Amino acid sequence: MVTVNQQRFPRKRTYLMCSPDYFAVEYAINPWMDVTTPVDRDLAVKQWDRLRETLVGLGHEVHLLTPEQGLPDMVYAANGGFVVDGSVYGARFKHEQRAAEAAAHHAFYEAQGWRFIAPSETNEGEGDFAYVPEAHGGLILAGHGFRTEIPAHAEAQEALGRPVVSLRLIDPRFYHLDVALAAIDDENIVYFPGAFSAASQRVLTQLFPDAVIADDEDAMAFGLNLVSDGANVVLNSEATRLAGKLKAAGYTPVPVELAELKKGGGSVKCCIAELRH
């Protein structure tokens, strides 16, 4: 089990976010999206601003991607690519409604002068890829079943030179890996077993015997869709039970209210891509 009250040390992170200036629920491509539920865009921007301010307040650097009209899901910046050691494996979205987002992300990384690997396979960036740099020498955990296709896992491994562990998602509510699992420091994770196939659960148990285990209530509150700097865990304020579990494991929960953005099927992590230099 996780060592209780172990001292945790934060590490400065660099993130990419995109303001929800054009956020709306105009189509339904996951079970959380309901086109009949109104979205308060001003409130969405306010909540997003608070999230950005929270990250900056914790000492992290936040880059901003310019939102584009006609791309209401662009606020979910995690889906536009996956970055490890300054190399970027680009995204290729499953749904045509989001396809144009990939080019905006590509342009950002090109402007940064980073090595960009264009994908041939369907994948949704950090939505379905998580990096745990000190676990077993540096592991990429990769989800499939709803959005990202399995051949993208092999493509990511070739692009980034890190071993990739494929995990099958089986519950449509947890359509991306990042709503079911998150790295909480450089060697450990938190996850909801029920989102994964029995075989994938066994793999996770073997790789991460000390993981923090979330339950259905934690997952339904979008608690797993979090970002952590190794000590401070920024998570959806509704996920109070998970916050308690993380606190017991020695982390500092930092709750953020993101009710409006949850209407699109995302929370904290969906709004944030990590730029690993």
C-alpha positions in Angstrom: 0.0 0.0 0.0 0.9 3.7 -0.4 3.1 5.0 2.4 0.9 7.3 4.6 2.2 10.8 5.2 5.3 10.3 3.2 6.9 13.7 2.3 6.1 14.7 -1.2 8.1 17.2 -3.2 6.7 19.4 -6.0 8.5 19.8 -9.3 7.9 22.8 -11.5 5.9 21.9 -14.6 5.2 23.6 -17.9 1.7 23.4 -19.3 -0.4 24.3 -22.3 -4.0 25.6 -22.0 -6.6 27.1 -24.3 -9.3 29.5 -23.2 -12.9 28.3 -23.6 -13.9 31.5 -25.5 -15.9 29.4 -28.0 -16.8 26.6 -25.7 -20.2 25.0 -26.3 -21.9 21.6 -26.5 -23.0 21.6 -30.1 -22.6 17.8 -30.7 -22.4 14.7 -28.6 -19.3 12.5 -29.0 -19.1 11.1 -25.5 -21.7 10.1 -22.9 -21.3 13.3 -20.9 -22.3 15.7 -23.7 -26.0 16.7 -23.8 -26.8 19.2 -26.5 -30.0 20.1 -24.7 -28.1 21.3 -21.6 -27.3 25.0 -21.8 -23.6 26.0 -21.3 -22.8 29.3 -19.5 -19.7 30.3 -21.5 -18.8 33.3 -19.2 -18.8 31.0 -16.2 -16.7 28.4 -18.2 -14.1 31.1 -18.9 -14.2 32.2 -15.2 -13.7 28.6 -14.0 -10.9 28.0 -16.5 -9.2 31.2 -15.4 -9.3 30.0 -11.8 -7.7 26.8 -12.9 -4.9 28.6 -14.8 -4.4 30.9 -11.8 -4.2 27.9 -9.5 -1.4 26.4 -11.6 0.5 29.6 -11.8 0.1 30.1 -8.1 1.7 26.7 -7.5 4.7 27.9 -9.4 4.1 26.4 -12.8 4.5 27.9 -16.2 1.4 28.1 -18.5 1.6 28.6 -22.2 -1.6 29.6 -24.0 -3.0 28.3 -27.3 -5.2 30.7 -29.2 -8.8 29.5 -29.4 -10.5 29.3 -32.8 -14.1 29.8 -33.6 -15.9 26.7 -34.7 -13.8 24.5 -32.5 -15.8 24.4 -29.2 -13.7 21.5 -27.7 -10.4 23.3 -28.2 -10.4 24.1 -24.5 -9.5 20.4 -23.9 -5.8 21.1 -24.8 -4.6 17.7 -23.5 -5.9 16.0 -26.6 -3.8 17.9 -29.2 -0.5 16.0 -28.7 1.8 14.1 -26.3 5.2 15.5 -25.3 8.1 13.6 -23.8 11.6 15.2 -23.5 10.9 17.9 -26.1 9.6 15.5 -28.7 5.9 15.7 -29.7 3.8 12.9 -31.0 0.9 14.7 -32.7 -2.8 14.0 -32.5 -5.2 12.7 -35.1 -8.7 13.0 -33.8 -11.3 10.2 -34.2 -14.2 12.6 -34.7 -14.3 15.1 -37.6 -15.8 17.8 -35.3 -12.4 18.0 -33.6 -10.0 17.2 -36.5 -9.0 20.8 -37.2 -7.6 21.1 -33.6 -4.6 19.0 -34.5 -3.3 21.7 -36.9 -3.4 24.4 -34.3 -1.4 22.3 -31.9 1.1 21.4 -34.6 1.6 25.1 -35.4 2.2 25.8 -31.7 4.9 23.2 -31.3 6.5 24.2 -34.6 6.8 27.8 -33.4 8.5 26.4 -30.2 11.0 24.6 -32.4 10.3 21.3 -30.9 10.7 18.0 -32.7 7.2 17.1 -34.0 6.3 13.6 -35.2 3.1 13.7 -37.4 0.9 10.7 -36.7 -0.5 8.2 -39.2 -2.7 6.6 -36.6 -5.8 7.9 -34.8 -4.8 9.1 -31.3 -6.0 11.8 -29.0 -2.8 13.0 -27.4 -2.6 13.1 -23.6 -6.2 12.1 -23.5 -5.0 8.5 -24.0 -1.3 8.7 -23.1 0.2 9.2 -19.6 3.9 9.3 -18.8 5.4 8.0 -15.6 9.1 8.9 -16.0 10.6 7.0 -13.1 8.4 3.9 -13.2 10.4 0.9 -14.6 12.8 3.3 -16.3 10.1 5.5 -17.8 6.8 4.1 -19.0 4.1 5.4 -21.3 0.6 4.1 -20.4 -1.7 4.2 -23.4 -5.5 3.7 -23.5 -7.5 2.3 -26.3 -11.1 1.1 -26.9 -13.0 4.3 -27.7 -10.8 7.0 -29.3 -7.1 6.1 -29.8 -6.4 3.1 -32.0 -4.0 0.3 -30.9 -1.6 0.9 -33.8 -1.0 4.4 -32.4 0.6 2.8 -29.4 3.4 1.3 -31.5 3.7 4.5 -33.4 4.1 6.5 -30.2 6.8 4.1 -29.0 8.8 4.6 -32.2 8.3 8.3 -32.1 9.3 8.8 -28.4 11.6 5.9 -27.7 9.8 4.9 -24.5 8.1 1.6 -23.8 4.3 1.8 -24.2 1.9 -0.3 -22.1 -1.5 -0.8 -23.8 -4.5 -0.6 -21.5 -8.0 -1.4 -22.8 -10.9 0.9 -21.7 -14.2 -0.9 -21.5 -16.7 1.7 -20.0 -17.8 4.4 -22.5 -18.1 6.9 -19.7 -14.4 6.7 -19.3 -13.7 7.1 -23.0 -10.2 8.5 -22.6 -7.4 7.1 -20.3 -7.2 10.5 -18.6 -10.7 10.2 -17.1 -9.7 6.8 -15.5 -6.0 7.1 -14.6 -3.4 9.8 -13.8 0.3 10.0 -12.8 0.5 11.5 -9.3 4.2 11.7 -9.2 7.2 10.5 -11.3 6.7 6.9 -10.3 3.1 6.3 -9.2 -0.5 6.5 -10.4 -4.1 6.8 -9.3 -6.7 4.9 -11.3 -10.2 3.5 -11.3 -10.0 -0.3 -12.0 -13.6 -0.6 -13.3 -12.7 1.5 -16.4 -10.3 -1.2 -17.6 -10.6 -4.8 -18.9 -9.7 -7.6 -16.4 -6.3 -8.2 -18.1 -5.4 -4.5 -18.1 -6.3 -4.4 -14.4 -3.9 -7.2 -13.8 -1.2 -5.4 -15.7 -1.7 -2.2 -13.6 -1.6 -4.2 -10.4 1.7 -5.7 -11.4 3.3 -2.5 -12.5 1.9 -0.2 -9.8 1.4 -2.2 -6.6 1.3 1.0 -4.5 -1.1 2.9 -6.7 -3.9 4.9 -5.1 -7.2 3.1 -6.1 -10.2 5.2 -6.9 -13.8 4.0 -6.8 -16.9 4.6 -9.0 -17.9 7.7 -7.1 -14.4 9.2 -7.5 -14.4 8.5 -11.2 -18.0 9.8 -11.8 -16.9 13.1 -10.2 -14.1 13.3 -12.8 -11.7 13.0 -9.9 -9.1 11.0 -12.0 -9.0 13.8 -14.5 -6.3 15.6 -12.5 -2.8 17.1 -12.7 -0.1 16.6 -10.1 3.3 18.2 -9.6 4.4 15.3 -7.3 3.0 17.0 -4.2 0.0 19.2 -5.1 -2.8 17.4 -6.9 -5.2 19.8 -8.7 -8.6 18.0 -9.1 -12.3 18.6 -9.6 -13.8 19.9 -6.4 -16.7 17.4 -6.6 -14.2 14.5 -6.0 -14.1 14.9 -2.3 -13.6 11.2 -1.5 -10.6 10.9 -3.8 -9.2 14.1 -2.3 -9.3 12.4 1.1 -7.5 9.3 -0.3 -4.8 11.4 -1.9 -4.3 13.4 1.4 -4.0 10.1 3.3 -1.2 9.1 0.9 0.7 12.3 1.6 -0.4 14.5 -1.3 -2.0 18.0 -1.0 -5.4 18.1 -2.8 -6.1 21.4 -4.5 -9.8 21.4 -5.5 -11.0 23.5 -8.5 -14.6 24.0 -9.6 -15.1 23.1 -13.2 -18.8 22.3 -13.5 -19.3 24.0 -16.9 -16.4 22.3 -18.6 -17.6 18.9 -17.2 -20.6 19.4 -19.6 -18.3 18.7 -22.5 -16.9 15.5 -20.8 -13.7 17.0 -19.4 -12.2 18.4 -16.2 -8.8 19.5 -14.9 -6.5 17.3 -17.0 -8.5 17.6 -20.2 -7.8 21.3 -20.1 -4.0 20.9 -19.6 -1.3 19.4 -21.8 2.1 18.9 -20.1 5.1 20.2 -22.0 7.9 18.0 -21.0 11.1 19.7 -22.2 
